[in-house]
Amino acid sequence: MSTQVFASTVFFRLTIGGDDLGAFNSCSGLGAEVEMEQFSEGGNNGFVWQLPSRIRWSNITLTRPVTADTAKVTRWLNRIVQRVERKNGEIVALRPDRTPIARWSVLGIVPVRWQGPEFDPSRSEAAVERLEIAHHGLQPR
């Protein structure tokens, strides 16, 4: 019997419009929700029709300790401030040795929020940055 060992560390590389924004330690919000409309059919008292209408994509939040790649995000944000333009991108889940596990194309990305690191010498935690993006959909690659 063979035992498979899985590494618990996964990195997520983010690229938007050809700009490599570096690797992040966590990625949340890769998801969607289908809105349902209810329709009550006359004479049918046994159930209400559940009809799918539109899909709502969750915002994606990526976090990491401050690295040299932090400057890449702030440069990207400064360009976006000049002219907000939706761009497609890619999130790649990577093993610790940087080989890809999974890829998602992210359509129509715009930044929602960037939270820079908090530097507090009284705490021993790493300074962390967060980037939240909105988008029009995900596609597996």
C-alpha positions as semicolon CSV with decimal commas, in nm:
position;residue;x (nm);y (nm);z (nm)
1;M;0,000;0,000;0,000
2;S;0,148;0,336;-0,101
3;T;0,098;0,652;0,097
4;Q;0,067;0,980;-0,087
5;V;0,202;1,286;0,089
6;F;0,061;1,623;-0,008
7;A;0,245;1,948;0,054
8;S;0,037;2,189;0,251
9;T;0,192;2,498;0,094
10;V;0,040;2,625;-0,227
11;F;0,126;2,954;-0,395
12;F;-0,090;3,149;-0,639
13;R;0,069;3,347;-0,922
14;L;-0,141;3,638;-1,050
15;T;-0,102;3,788;-1,396
16;I;-0,332;4,065;-1,521
17;G;-0,316;4,198;-1,876
18;G;0,034;4,056;-1,917
19;D;0,159;4,211;-1,589
20;D;0,302;3,946;-1,355
21;L;0,203;4,062;-1,005
22;G;0,393;3,782;-0,833
23;A;0,307;3,492;-0,604
24;F;0,055;3,509;-0,320
25;N;0,023;3,274;-0,023
26;S;-0,354;3,259;-0,018
27;C;-0,639;3,299;-0,262
28;S;-1,007;3,308;-0,166
29;G;-1,327;3,377;-0,355
30;L;-1,286;3,149;-0,655
31;G;-1,657;3,087;-0,682
32;A;-1,991;3,172;-0,835
33;E;-2,356;3,175;-0,746
34;V;-2,645;3,121;-0,984
35;E;-2,940;3,347;-0,906
36;M;-3,270;3,163;-0,912
37;E;-3,610;3,305;-1,000
38;Q;-3,920;3,142;-0,862
39;F;-4,224;3,091;-1,083
40;S;-4,557;2,972;-0,942
41;E;-4,750;2,787;-1,209
42;G;-5,128;2,824;-1,186
43;G;-5,302;2,499;-1,086
44;N;-4,974;2,341;-0,970
45;N;-4,966;2,348;-0,590
46;G;-4,700;2,077;-0,554
47;F;-4,393;2,294;-0,615
48;V;-4,261;2,627;-0,737
49;W;-4,043;2,631;-1,047
50;Q;-3,681;2,728;-0,974
51;L;-3,543;2,891;-1,289
52;P;-3,176;2,986;-1,321
53;S;-3,127;3,346;-1,431
54;R;-2,781;3,502;-1,403
55;I;-2,452;3,406;-1,252
56;R;-2,278;3,620;-0,991
57;W;-1,900;3,580;-0,956
58;S;-1,739;3,629;-0,616
59;N;-1,460;3,882;-0,570
60;I;-1,120;3,719;-0,540
61;T;-0,886;3,815;-0,256
62;L;-0,516;3,731;-0,263
63;T;-0,284;3,782;0,034
64;R;0,089;3,754;0,097
65;P;0,363;3,885;0,321
66;V;0,533;4,195;0,189
67;T;0,793;4,104;-0,072
68;A;0,969;4,274;-0,360
69;D;0,655;4,190;-0,563
70;T;0,456;4,441;-0,354
71;A;0,597;4,714;-0,575
72;K;0,450;4,535;-0,881
73;V;0,100;4,569;-0,735
74;T;0,139;4,938;-0,652
75;R;0,277;5,012;-1,002
76;W;-0,019;4,823;-1,156
77;L;-0,265;5,016;-0,936
78;N;-0,107;5,349;-1,035
79;R;-0,162;5,265;-1,404
80;I;-0,523;5,163;-1,330
81;V;-0,587;5,494;-1,151
82;Q;-0,492;5,677;-1,471
83;R;-0,743;5,476;-1,676
84;V;-0,962;5,199;-1,536
85;E;-0,980;4,931;-1,800
86;R;-1,094;4,572;-1,751
87;K;-0,824;4,322;-1,845
88;N;-0,814;3,946;-1,851
89;G;-0,571;3,763;-1,632
90;E;-0,471;3,429;-1,492
91;I;-0,435;3,271;-1,151
92;V;-0,207;2,968;-1,135
93;A;-0,194;2,745;-0,825
94;L;0,167;2,633;-0,776
95;R;0,337;2,365;-0,569
96;P;0,628;2,473;-0,347
97;D;0,867;2,385;-0,632
98;R;0,662;2,626;-0,852
99;T;0,516;2,358;-1,081
100;P;0,153;2,433;-1,175
101;I;-0,136;2,246;-1,012
102;A;-0,431;2,430;-1,171
103;R;-0,496;2,740;-1,384
104;W;-0,792;2,973;-1,416
105;S;-0,844;3,243;-1,675
106;V;-1,006;3,541;-1,503
107;L;-1,212;3,762;-1,734
108;G;-1,253;4,138;-1,709
109;I;-1,052;4,210;-1,393
110;V;-1,072;4,541;-1,210
111;P;-0,926;4,618;-0,867
112;V;-1,169;4,658;-0,579
113;R;-0,937;4,708;-0,285
114;W;-0,570;4,694;-0,198
115;Q;-0,469;4,696;0,164
116;G;-0,104;4,754;0,227
117;P;0,090;4,611;0,516
118;E;0,060;4,732;0,872
119;F;0,397;4,774;1,039
120;D;0,366;4,729;1,414
121;P;0,693;4,660;1,597
122;S;0,502;4,535;1,903
123;R;0,366;4,238;1,703
124;S;0,577;3,953;1,573
125;E;0,351;3,880;1,273
126;A;0,463;3,929;0,916
127;A;0,348;4,245;0,738
128;V;0,075;4,130;0,497
129;E;-0,082;4,290;0,191
130;R;-0,424;4,205;0,043
131;L;-0,551;4,256;-0,310
132;E;-0,920;4,216;-0,391
133;I;-1,034;4,202;-0,753
134;A;-1,374;4,185;-0,923
135;H;-1,422;4,006;-1,254
136;H;-1,672;3,882;-1,513
137;G;-1,599;3,511;-1,485
138;L;-1,356;3,224;-1,455
139;Q;-1,255;2,967;-1,712
140;P;-1,043;2,659;-1,644
141;R;-0,730;2,627;-1,854
